[in-house]
């Protein structure tokens, strides 16, 4: 049997549109490599019934889910007790570990970038805004252009954020700008910008000792990998890789995180991908790009007619018996034209 064989109607609807829309790459022969191999792998696992089949997302449900999830995340994150003494001790330990590794460069980057006013102010606003703007933009793009992969990618993001809450509780960590004797510069306070919810007038609204892991890195890396894996334009894929790299520079330059906090964010993201893989049986970019629209039970499927409405065909009635059919008399014709009677001349 060929690779496109599926055993259920749901699997057939999930795989076939991907083969139709992805172009010649997905329609390659069975022995070819590439996206057809990934579709074959997902289809084989789908036959076993273990992974959850992708579904078309609903707009109202996704808006409600994201809003409630972020509200719960903020509530739980800020409800974690601010263990100031433990957070400062952990910050000293992290700083000492980086010195031992010979990679304690945060303070140098912080002072160097702070010497360029326009650059550090731009980074403050970058830290405050793009963390949310880019993440929401990628979710919207997935919802509109990659509906078959949206659910799995969203699950990665949610699982990453959920496990980060556990890190905030188990390992309270003060950011470098709050360390005693660290000589770090709080760029938000110095330049009077609103680049951090944990600085200035907003410090009472956020837990200042939840620096490990860094969700700025976790979310930006999720965005970058998603764009790199699914975007077709080369420039978009390059920007996808540059975004988490620039975010790492920003969180270090503004003294909001150690670089080890970024490692913690990467570990959380790996956990999120593992959860999505277990649930869907594949990584998000290997799932079908589109899925069939949901139909209400009991409603017949109406075939698509691209040329407008077509008049229904009339079924022919039962044919009459041959004996009852009226037979028209045949007109006799002469065998020879000469035998025909000539017309009567006028006046005769």
SERO-4910 file (N, C-alpha, C, O; in steps of 0.05 Angstrom, whole numbers):
BEGIN
 pado doro    nc1    nc2    nc3   cac1   cac2   cac3    cc1    cc2    cc3    oc1    oc2    oc3
  Unk    A     17    -24      0      0      0      0     17     25      0     40     24      9
  Unk    A      6     46    -10     21     71    -11     22     85     16      9     77     35
  Unk    A     37    107     17     41    121     42     17    138     49     14    145     73
  Unk    A      0    145     30    -23    162     36    -47    147     47    -68    159     51
  Unk    A    -44    121     51    -66    105     61    -72    111     90    -54    111    107
  Unk    A    -97    116     96   -106    120    123   -130    103    128   -144     94    109
  Unk    A   -136     98    153   -157     79    160   -183     93    169   -204     80    170
  Unk    A   -182    119    175   -206    133    184   -210    157    167   -192    167    154
  Unk    A   -236    166    168   -243    190    153   -229    215    164   -221    233    149
  Unk    A   -225    216    191   -211    239    204   -183    241    195   -173    263    189
  Unk    A   -169    218    193   -141    218    184   -139    227    155   -121    241    147
  Unk    A   -159    217    139   -158    224    111   -161    254    107   -148    265     90
  Unk    A   -179    266    122   -183    295    120   -159    310    130   -154    333    121
  Unk    A   -145    300    150   -122    314    161    -98    313    144    -82    332    144
  Unk    A    -94    291    129    -70    288    113    -73    297     85    -55    310     74
  Unk    A    -96    291     72    -99    298     44    -96    327     38    -83    334     18
  Unk    A   -108    346     54   -105    375     47    -76    383     48    -68    401     33
  Unk    A    -60    372     65    -32    380     66    -18    372     40     -1    387     30
  Unk    A    -25    348     30    -13    340      5    -21    357    -18     -6    362    -37
  Unk    A    -45    368    -17    -55    384    -39    -44    412    -38    -39    424    -59
  Unk    A    -39    423    -15    -32    451    -13     -2    455    -10      8    477    -17
  Unk    A     13    435     -1     41    439      3     56    437    -24     80    444    -25
  Unk    A     43    428    -44     56    428    -70     70    402    -76     65    382    -63
  Unk    A     89    403    -96    102    379   -105    118    366    -83    123    342    -84
  Unk    A    128    381    -63    144    369    -42    129    348    -27    140    327    -21
  Unk    A    103    353    -21     88    334     -5     77    311    -23     71    290    -12
  Unk    A     76    316    -49     66    295    -66     88    278    -78     83    265    -99
  Unk    A    111    278    -66    134    263    -76    128    233    -73    110    225    -58
  Unk    A    144    216    -88    140    187    -85    145    177    -58    155    192    -40
  Unk    A    138    152    -53    139    141    -26    168    139    -17    172    142      7
  Unk    A    187    135    -34    214    132    -25    229    157    -22    253    157    -14
  Unk    A    217    180    -28    231    206    -27    232    216      1    216    208     18
  Unk    A    251    234      7    255    246     33    240    272     34    228    280     14
  Unk    A    241    286     56    229    312     59    203    312     74    199    295     92
  Unk    A    185    330     66    160    332     81    142    308     78    126    303     96
  Unk    A    145    293     56    128    269     53    135    248     74    118    234     84
  Unk    A    161    247     81    169    229    102    157    236    128    149    219    143
  Unk    A    156    263    134    144    271    159    114    265    160    104    257    180
  Unk    A    101    270    137     72    264    135     68    234    139     48    226    151
  Unk    A     85    218    127     83    189    129     86    180    158     71    163    168
  Unk    A    105    192    172    110    185    200     85    192    217     76    176    233
  Unk    A     75    217    213     51    225    229     27    207    222     12    200    240
  Unk    A     24    200    196      1    183    188      3    156    200    -17    144    209
  Unk    A     27    144    201     31    118    212     24    117    241     11     98    251
  Unk    A     32    138    256     25    139    284     -4    145    288    -16    135    308
  Unk    A    -16    160    270    -45    166    273    -62    141    270    -83    139    281
  Unk    A    -52    121    254    -67     96    251    -69     81    277    -89     68    282
  Unk    A    -49     84    294    -49     70    320    -68     82    339    -75     70    359
  Unk    A    -77    107    334    -96    120    352    -83    133    376    -98    143    394
  Unk    A    -56    134    378    -44    146    401    -43    176    401    -50    188    422
  Unk    A    -35    190    379    -34    219    381    -62    231    376    -79    219    364
  Unk    A    -65    255    385    -89    270    381    -88    283    354    -69    296    347
  Unk    A   -109    280    338   -109    291    311   -113    321    312   -128    331    329
  Unk    A    -99    337    296   -102    366    296   -131    374    288   -144    360    272
  Unk    A   -140    395    300   -167    405    294   -165    435    286   -146    449    293
  Unk    A   -185    443    271   -186    471    263   -193    488    288   -213    484    301
  Unk    A   -176    508    295   -182    524    319   -206    543    315   -212    551    292
  Unk    A   -219    549    337   -241    568    337   -232    595    348   -218    595    369
  Unk    A   -238    617    335   -228    643    342   -237    651    370   -220    659    387
  Unk    A   -262    649    376   -272    658    402   -260    641    425   -254    652    446
  Unk    A   -256    615    420   -245    598    441   -215    605    446   -206    605    469
  Unk    A   -201    611    424   -172    617    427   -168    644    442   -151    646    459
  Unk    A   -184    664    435   -182    689    449   -188    686    479   -174    697    496
  Unk    A   -209    671    485   -216    667    513   -194    651    527   -187    657    550
  Unk    A   -184    631    514   -164    614    526   -138    629    532   -127    627    554
  Unk    A   -129    645    513   -104    660    517   -108    681    539    -90    685    555
  Unk    A   -131    695    539   -135    715    559   -136    703    587   -124    714    605
  Unk    A   -151    682    590   -153    669    617   -126    657    625   -118    659    648
  Unk    A   -111    645    606    -86    633    613    -66    654    622    -51    650    641
  Unk    A    -65    677    608    -45    697    616    -53    710    642    -36    717    658
  Unk    A    -79    712    647    -88    723    673    -80    704    696    -70    713    716
  Unk    A    -83    678    692    -75    659    712    -45    659    715    -35    656    738
  Unk    A    -30    661    693     -1    662    695      8    685    712     25    683    729
  Unk    A     -2    709    706      5    733    721     -3    730    750     12    739    768
  Unk    A    -26    719    755    -36    716    783    -18    697    799    -10    703    821
  Unk    A    -11    674    787      6    655    801     34    665    804     46    662    825
  Unk    A     45    678    783     72    688    784     75    709    806     95    709    821
  Unk    A     56    726    808     57    747    829     49    737    856     56    749    877
  Unk    A     35    714    857     28    703    883     51    687    896     50    681    920
  Unk    A     71    680    880     94    666    891    107    685    912    112    708    906
  Unk    A    112    675    936    123    692    957    150    704    949    168    690    939
  Unk    A    153    730    953    178    743    947    198    738    969    200    752    989
  Unk    A    214    717    965    234    709    985    260    725    979    278    715    966
  Unk    A    260    749    989    282    767    982    309    756    990    328    756    975
  Unk    A    311    746   1015    337    736   1024    347    712   1008    370    711    999
  Unk    A    329    693   1002    336    670    986    342    678    957    361    667    945
  Unk    A    327    698    946    332    707    919    359    720    916    373    716    896
  Unk    A    367    736    936    393    749    935    416    729    938    437    731    925
  Unk    A    412    709    955    432    688    958    436    672    932    458    666    924
  Unk    A    413    666    920    415    652    894    428    668    873    443    658    856
  Unk    A    423    694    873    437    712    853    467    712    857    482    711    838
  Unk    A    476    713    882    505    711    888    516    685    878    538    684    868
  Unk    A    501    663    882    511    637    873    513    635    842    532    625    832
  Unk    A    493    646    829    494    646    799    517    663    789    531    655    771
  Unk    A    520    686    801    542    704    793    569    691    798    587    694    782
  Unk    A    572    677    821    597    663    827    602    640    807    624    635    799
  Unk    A    580    626    800    583    604    781    592    614    753    609    602    740
  Unk    A    581    637    745    590    648    719    619    657    720    633    655    700
  Unk    A    628    667    743    656    674    746    673    649    744    695    650    732
  Unk    A    664    628    756    679    603    755    681    593    726    702    582    718
  Unk    A    660    596    711    660    587    683    674    607    665    679    601    641
  Unk    A    681    630    675    694    651    659    676    665    640    685    675    619
  Unk    A    650    665    646    629    677    628    612    697    642    589    700    636
  Unk    A    624    711    661    609    732    676    613    759    661    628    776    669
  Unk    A    599    762    639    602    785    622    578    805    624    578    826    611
  Unk    A    558    799    640    534    816    642    540    844    650    530    863    638
  Unk    A    558    848    670    563    875    679    577    892    658    571    916    655
  Unk    A    595    880    643    609    895    621    590    903    600    591    926    590
  Unk    A    572    885    592    552    892    571    533    913    582    526    931    567
  Unk    A    525    911    607    506    931    619    518    959    618    504    978    611
  Unk    A    543    962    626    556    988    627    562    999    599    559   1022    593
  Unk    A    570    981    581    576    989    553    552   1000    539    553   1021    526
  Unk    A    530    985    540    506    994    526    493   1018    539    482   1035    525
  Unk    A    495   1020    565    484   1043    579    498   1069    572    486   1091    575
  Unk    A    522   1068    562    536   1092    554    525   1104    528    530   1128    522
  Unk    A    509   1089    513    496   1100    489    466   1103    496    451   1084    497
  Unk    A    458   1128    501    432   1133    513    409   1123    494    391   1109    504
  Unk    A    410   1130    469    389   1123    451    386   1092    448    364   1082    445
  Unk    A    409   1078    450    408   1049    447    396   1036    472    380   1018    469
  Unk    A    404   1044    495    393   1032    519    364   1038    523    348   1022    534
  Unk    A    355   1063    516    327   1070    517    311   1053    498    289   1043    505
  Unk    A    321   1049    474    307   1031    455    305   1003    466    285    989    462
  Unk    A    326    993    479    325    966    490    305    965    513    293    944    517
  Unk    A    303    986    529    283    986    550    254    982    539    239    966    550
  Unk    A    248    997    518    222    994    505    219    967    491    197    956    490
  Unk    A    241    957    479    241    931    467    233    910    488    216    893    483
  Unk    A    245    912    512    240    893    533    211    894    542    199    873    550
  Unk    A    199    917    542    172    921    552    150    913    532    128    905    540
  Unk    A    156    915    506    134    912    486    136    888    468    116    873    466
  Unk    A    159    883    456    160    862    436    156    834    448    148    816    433
  Unk    A    161    831    473    157    805    486    128    796    482    123    772    479
  Unk    A    109    815    482     81    808    478     72    811    449     58    795    439
  Unk    A     82    832    436     72    838    409     80    816    390     64    807    374
  Unk    A    105    808    390    115    787    371    101    761    377     94    746    358
  Unk    A     99    754    402     86    728    409     57    727    399     49    707    388
  Unk    A     42    748    404     14    749    394     13    748    364     -4    735    352
  Unk    A     31    763    351     32    763    322     37    736    310     25    728    290
  Unk    A     55    720    322     61    693    312     36    675    317     30    659    299
  Unk    A     23    678    339     -2    662    344    -23    668    323    -36    650    313
  Unk    A    -26    694    317    -46    702    296    -39    691    269    -56    681    255
  Unk    A    -13    692    262     -4    681    237     -8    651    235    -17    641    214
  Unk    A     -3    637    256     -8    608    257    -38    602    254    -46    584    239
  Unk    A    -54    618    268    -83    613    267    -94    617    238   -111    602    230
  Unk    A    -84    636    224    -94    643    197    -81    626    175    -95    617    157
  Unk    A    -55    621    177    -41    608    155    -34    579    160    -29    564    141
  Unk    A    -32    571    185    -24    544    192    -43    532    212    -34    523    234
  Unk    A    -68    530    206    -88    521    227    -83    492    236    -89    486    259
  Unk    A    -72    475    219    -67    448    227    -45    446    247    -43    426    262
  Unk    A    -27    465    248     -4    465    266     -7    484    290      9    484    308
  Unk    A    -29    499    289    -33    519    310    -36    506    338    -23    515    357
  Unk    A    -52    486    340    -57    474    366    -32    463    379    -27    466    403
  Unk    A    -15    449    363      9    438    374     29    459    382     42    457    403
  Unk    A     31    480    366     50    502    372     40    518    397     56    526    413
  Unk    A     14    522    399      4    535    422      8    519    448     13    530    469
  Unk    A      6    492    445     11    475    468     40    477    478     45    477    502
  Unk    A     59    480    459     87    484    466     90    509    483    103    508    504
  Unk    A     78    531    474     80    556    489     67    554    516     78    564    536
  Unk    A     44    542    518     30    540    544     45    522    563     48    529    587
  Unk    A     55    499    554     70    481    572     96    494    581    105    490    604
  Unk    A    109    510    563    133    524    571    128    544    593    143    545    612
  Unk    A    107    559    590    100    579    611     91    566    637     98    576    658
  Unk    A     77    544    635     68    530    660     92    520    676     92    523    701
  Unk    A    111    508    663    134    497    678    152    519    689    166    515    709
  Unk    A    151    543    676    166    566    686    156    574    714    171    583    731
  Unk    A    130    572    718    119    579    744    130    562    766    134    572    789
  Unk    A    136    537    760    148    520    780    176    529    787    185    528    810
  Unk    A    191    539    766    217    549    771    217    574    788    235    578    805
  Unk    A    197    592    785    195    616    801    191    609    830    201    623    848
  Unk    A    177    587    835    171    580    863    195    566    876    201    571    899
  Unk    A    207    547    861    228    531    873    255    545    874    272    539    891
  Unk    A    260    564    856    286    577    855    282    608    852    286    618    830
  Unk    A    274    621    873    272    651    871    300    663    866    320    655    878
  Unk    A    300    682    847    326    693    839    322    723    834    304    732    820
  Unk    A    340    738    846    340    767    841    354    773    815    374    761    809
  Unk    A    344    792    799    358    800    774    384    815    781    387    824    804
  Unk    A    403    817    763    428    830    769    425    858    779    441    867    795
  Unk    A    405    873    769    402    902    777    395    905    807    398    927    818
  Unk    A    385    883    820    378    884    848    399    872    867    395    870    891
  Unk    A    421    863    855    442    851    872    456    872    889    459    895    882
  Unk    A    465    863    913    480    881    931    510    880    923    522    858    923
  Unk    A    521    903    917    549    904    910    556    894    882    579    889    876
  Unk    A    536    890    865    541    880    838    549    902    819    559    897    797
  Unk    A    543    927    826    550    950    809    535    949    782    545    960    762
  Unk    A    512    936    781    496    937    757    478    962    757    471    972    778
  Unk    A    471    971    733    455    995    729    427    987    722    423    972    703
  Unk    A    407    997    737    379    994    730    373   1015    709    367   1038    716
  Unk    A    373   1007    684    371   1026    662    343   1039    661    340   1061    651
  Unk    A    323   1025    671    296   1036    671    294   1060    691    283   1081    684
  Unk    A    305   1057    714    305   1078    734    323   1101    725    316   1125    729
  Unk    A    346   1095    714    365   1116    707    354   1133    684    357   1158    686
  Unk    A    342   1122    664    332   1137    641    302   1142    642    291   1153    623
  Unk    A    289   1135    664    261   1141    668    243   1131    646    226   1145    635
  Unk    A    247   1106    638    230   1093    619    214   1071    632    220   1064    655
  Unk    A    195   1060    619    178   1039    630    185   1012    617    168    998    607
  Unk    A    211   1006    617    220    982    603    218    956    619    224    935    609
  Unk    A    209    957    644    206    933    660    183    936    680    181    957    693
  Unk    A    167    916    682    145    916    702    156    913    730    141    918    749
  Unk    A    181    906    733    193    903    760    210    926    768    226    924    786
  Unk    A    208    948    754    223    972    761    205    996    763    183    996    752
  Unk    A    215   1017    776    200   1042    777    174   1039    791    171   1026    811
  Unk    A    153   1052    779    127   1053    791    112   1027    789     91   1023    803
  Unk    A    121   1008    773    107    983    769    118    960    787    109    938    785
  Unk    A    138    966    803    151    944    818    132    931    839    137    909    847
  Unk    A    110    945    847     91    933    865     72    914    851     57    900    865
  Unk    A     71    915    825     52    899    810     64    872    800     50    855    790
  Unk    A     90    868    804    103    844    793    123    833    814    135    848    829
  Unk    A    126    807    813    146    794    830    174    800    820    181    791    798
  Unk    A    189    815    835    216    823    826    236    800    828    258    803    818
  Unk    A    230    779    841    249    758    846    241    732    831    244    710    842
  Unk    A    231    736    807    224    713    789    239    716    763    228    719    742
  Unk    A    266    715    766    283    718    742    291    692    729    300    692    706
  Unk    A    288    670    743    295    643    733    270    626    731    258    620    751
  Unk    A    263    616    707    276    621    681    267    646    667    247    658    676
  Unk    A    280    654    646    272    678    631    252    671    610    258    657    591
  Unk    A    227    680    613    207    675    593    210    694    569    199    689    548
  Unk    A    226    715    572    232    731    549    248    714    529    243    716    504
  Unk    A    265    697    539    280    679    521    262    655    513    262    647    490
  Unk    A    247    644    531    229    622    525    209    629    503    206    614    484
  Unk    A    196    652    505    176    660    485    190    669    459    180    662    437
  Unk    A    211    684    461    224    693    436    236    670    420    236    670    396
  Unk    A    247    650    435    258    627    420    236    611    408    240    599    386
  Unk    A    213    609    421    190    595    409    182    609    384    177    596    363
  Unk    A    180    636    385    173    651    361    194    647    338    187    642    315
  Unk    A    220    648    345    240    646    325    241    618    312    243    617    288
  Unk    A    238    597    328    238    570    317    213    565    300    215    552    279
  Unk    A    191    576    309    166    572    293    168    586    266    160    574    246
  Unk    A    178    610    266    180    625    241    201    611    223    197    608    199
  Unk    A    223    603    234    244    590    218    234    564    206    241    558    183
  Unk    A    218    549    220    209    523    211    186    525    190    184    508    173
  Unk    A    169    545    193    145    546    177    145    568    155    130    566    136
  Unk    A    160    589    159    160    611    139    174    602    114    193    586    115
  Unk    A    165    612     91    177    605     65    197    626     55    216    620     41
  Unk    A    192    651     63    210    673     54    237    671     69    237    669     93
  Unk    A    259    671     55    285    669     68    290    692     88    301    687    109
  Unk    A    281    716     82    286    739    100    270    735    126    279    743    147
  Unk    A    246    723    124    231    718    148    244    697    166    244    700    190
  Unk    A    256    677    154    269    657    169    294    668    183    300    661    206
  Unk    A    308    686    169    332    699    182    323    716    205    336    715    227
  Unk    A    302    732    202    292    748    224    282    731    247    285    738    271
  Unk    A    272    707    241    263    689    262    286    681    280    283    678    304
  Unk    A    310    676    268    333    669    284    346    693    298    357    690    320
  Unk    A    344    716    286    355    740    299    340    749    323    351    761    341
  Unk    A    314    744    323    297    755    345    305    744    372    309    761    390
  Unk    A    308    718    377    316    709    404    345    717    410    352    721    433
  Unk    A    362    720    389    390    728    394    390    757    404    405    763    423
  Unk    A    375    774    392    374    802    400    361    804    428    368    821    444
  Unk    A    341    787    433    328    788    459    348    781    481    347    792    503
  Unk    A    366    762    476    386    755    496    404    779    502    411    783    525
  Unk    A    412    794    482    428    818    486    413    838    503    424    851    520
  Unk    A    387    841    498    371    861    512    368    854    541    371    872    558
  Unk    A    362    829    548    357    822    576    383    824    592    382    829    616
  Unk    A    406    820    579    432    823    593    439    853    595    448    861    617
  Unk    A    435    868    574    443    896    574    427    913    594    437    932    606
  Unk    A    401    906    597    384    920    616    386    910    644    372    920    662
  Unk    A    403    890    649    408    879    676    383    866    688    379    866    712
  Unk    A    366    856    671    342    842    680    346    812    684    330    799    698
  Unk    A    367    801    672    371    772    674    401    766    671    416    781    659
  Unk    A    409    744    683    435    731    677    432    715    652    409    708    644
  Unk    A    454    709    639    452    692    615    444    663    623    432    649    606
  Unk    A    449    655    648    439    629    656    409    628    659    397    606    656
  Unk    A    396    651    663    367    652    663    357    644    635    336    632    632
  Unk    A    372    653    614    364    646    587    366    616    582    350    604    568
  Unk    A    387    603    594    389    574    593    365    561    605    354    541    595
  Unk    A    356    571    628    332    561    641    307    563    623    291    545    622
  Unk    A    305    586    608    283    589    589    284    569    567    263    559    558
  Unk    A    308    562    558    311    542    537    303    514    546    290    499    532
  Unk    A    310    508    571    302    482    583    272    480    585    260    459    578
  Unk    A    259    502    593    229    502    594    217    498    567    197    484    564
  Unk    A    229    511    547    219    508    519    222    479    510    204    468    496
  Unk    A    244    466    516    248    438    509    226    421    522    216    402    509
  Unk    A    219    427    547    198    412    560    171    417    545    156    398    542
  Unk    A    166    442    537    141    447    522    140    431    496    118    421    489
  Unk    A    162    429    481    162    413    457    157    384    463    144    370    447
  Unk    A    169    374    485    165    346    492    135    340    498    125    319    490
  Unk    A    122    358    512     94    355    518     77    354    493     60    337    489
  Unk    A     83    373    474     68    373    449     73    348    433     55    338    419
  Unk    A     98    338    433    104    314    418     89    290    429     79    274    413
  Unk    A     88    288    455     73    265    467     43    267    461     31    247    456
  Unk    A     32    291    461      4    295    457     -4    291    428    -25    278    422
  Unk    A     11    302    409      4    301    381     20    279    365     13    274    342
  Unk    A     40    267    377     55    247    363     75    257    343     86    242    327
  Unk    A     80    284    343     98    296    324    104    324    332     89    336    348
  Unk    A    125    335    321    131    363    326    112    381    310    101    371    290
  Unk    A    107    405    318     86    422    304     91    425    274     72    424    259
  Unk    A    116    429    266    121    435    238    118    410    220    119    413    196
  Unk    A    116    387    232    112    362    216     83    354    214     77    334    200
  Unk    A     65    368    226     37    362    224     26    374    198     39    392    187
  Unk    A      3    365    188     -9    377    164    -14    407    168    -22    415    190
  Unk    A    -10    422    147    -13    451    149    -42    459    153    -48    478    167
  Unk    A    -60    445    141    -89    452    143   -104    427    152    -95    405    149
  Unk    A   -128    432    162   -146    410    170   -174    417    159   -180    440    155
  Unk    A   -190    397    155   -217    402    145   -234    417    165   -230    414    189
  Unk    A   -253    433    155   -271    448    172   -289    428    187   -297    407    177
  Unk    A   -296    436    211   -314    419    227   -343    421    216   -352    442    209
  Unk    A   -356    398    216   -384    397    207   -401    388    231   -393    370    246
  Unk    A   -424    400    233   -443    393    254   -454    365    249   -460    358    226
  Unk    A   -457    349    269   -468    322    265   -496    322    254   -513    338    263
  Unk    A   -501    305    235   -528    303    224   -533    320    200   -553    318    187
  Unk    A   -514    338    193   -517    355    170   -502    343    146   -479    337    149
  Unk    A   -516    338    124   -502    326    101   -481    346     89   -484    370     91
  Unk    A   -461    335     78   -440    351     66   -448    359     38   -454    342     21
  Unk    A   -449    385     33   -457    396      7   -432    398    -10   -413    412     -2
  Unk    A   -431    386    -34   -407    389    -51   -404    417    -61   -423    432    -65
  Unk    A   -379    425    -64   -373    452    -73   -376    454   -103   -366    438   -118
  Unk    A   -391    474   -112   -396    479   -141   -384    506   -148   -396    527   -142
  Unk    A   -361    506   -161   -347    532   -166   -361    550   -186   -356    574   -187
  Unk    A   -379    538   -202   -392    554   -223   -420    562   -217   -436    568   -235
  Unk    A   -426    564   -191   -453    573   -184   -473    550   -181   -465    527   -180
  Unk    A   -497    557   -179   -518    537   -175   -524    523   -201   -526    535   -223
  Unk    A   -528    497   -199   -533    481   -223   -561    469   -220   -568    458   -199
  Unk    A   -577    471   -241   -604    460   -240   -603    430   -237   -587    417   -250
  Unk    A   -619    419   -220   -619    390   -215   -628    375   -240   -646    384   -255
  Unk    A   -616    352   -244   -624    336   -267   -650    322   -262   -656    313   -239
  Unk    A   -666    320   -282   -692    306   -281   -687    276   -287   -676    269   -308
  Unk    A   -696    260   -269   -693    232   -274   -713    223   -295   -737    229   -293
  Unk    A   -705    208   -314   -724    198   -334   -744    179   -322   -737    162   -306
  Unk    A   -769    181   -330   -790    164   -320   -788    136   -332   -771    131   -349
  Unk    A   -804    118   -322   -803     90   -332   -812     89   -361   -831    102   -369
  Unk    A   -797     75   -376   -803     73   -405   -828     56   -410   -833     36   -396
  Unk    A   -844     65   -429   -869     51   -436   -862     25   -451   -842     24   -464
  Unk    A   -879      5   -448   -875    -20   -464   -875    -14   -494   -888      5   -503
  Unk    A   -861    -31   -508   -859    -26   -537   -886    -29   -551   -891    -15   -570
  Unk    A   -903    -46   -540   -929    -51   -554   -948    -27   -551   -965    -22   -568
  Unk    A   -945    -12   -528   -963     10   -524   -954     36   -536   -969     56   -535
  Unk    A   -930     37   -547   -920     62   -558   -934     67   -585   -936     49   -601
  Unk    A   -944     92   -590   -957     98   -616   -935     99   -637   -914    112   -634
  Unk    A   -941     87   -660   -922     87   -682   -933    105   -704   -955    101   -713
  Unk    A   -917    124   -712   -925    143   -733   -924    129   -760   -905    114   -765
  Unk    A   -943    134   -776   -943    120   -803   -920    131   -820   -914    155   -820
  Unk    A   -908    112   -833   -886    120   -851   -896    131   -877   -915    120   -888
  Unk    A   -884    151   -886   -891    164   -912   -879    149   -935   -854    145   -936
  Unk    A   -897    139   -953   -887    124   -975   -875    143   -996   -886    164  -1002
  Unk    A   -853    135  -1006   -839    151  -1027   -834    133  -1051   -829    109  -1048
  Unk    A   -835    145  -1074   -830    128  -1098   -801    120  -1099   -782    133  -1089
  Unk    A   -798     96  -1111   -771     86  -1113   -755    101  -1133   -730    104  -1130
  Unk    A   -769    112  -1155   -754    127  -1176   -765    154  -1178   -790    158  -1175
  Unk    A   -749    174  -1182   -759    202  -1184   -777    205  -1208   -795    222  -1207
  Unk    A   -774    189  -1229   -790    192  -1254   -819    183  -1249   -837    192  -1263
  Unk    A   -822    166  -1229   -849    156  -1224   -866    175  -1209   -890    171  -1205
  Unk    A   -855    197  -1200   -870    216  -1185   -889    231  -1203   -883    236  -1226
  Unk    A   -913    238  -1193   -933    252  -1209   -925    281  -1212   -920    294  -1192
  Unk    A   -923    292  -1237   -915    320  -1240   -936    339  -1230   -959    332  -1231
  Unk    A   -928    362  -1221   -948    382  -1212   -966    391  -1235   -957    392  -1258
  Unk    A   -991    398  -1229  -1010    407  -1249  -1005    436  -1257  -1003    453  -1239
  Unk    A  -1001    442  -1282   -995    470  -1290  -1019    487  -1284  -1042    478  -1284
  Unk    A  -1013    512  -1278  -1036    531  -1272  -1054    535  -1296  -1044    536  -1319
  Unk    A  -1080    537  -1292  -1100    541  -1314  -1109    516  -1327  -1126    517  -1345
  Unk    A  -1099    493  -1317  -1107    468  -1330  -1134    459  -1319  -1144    438  -1328
***
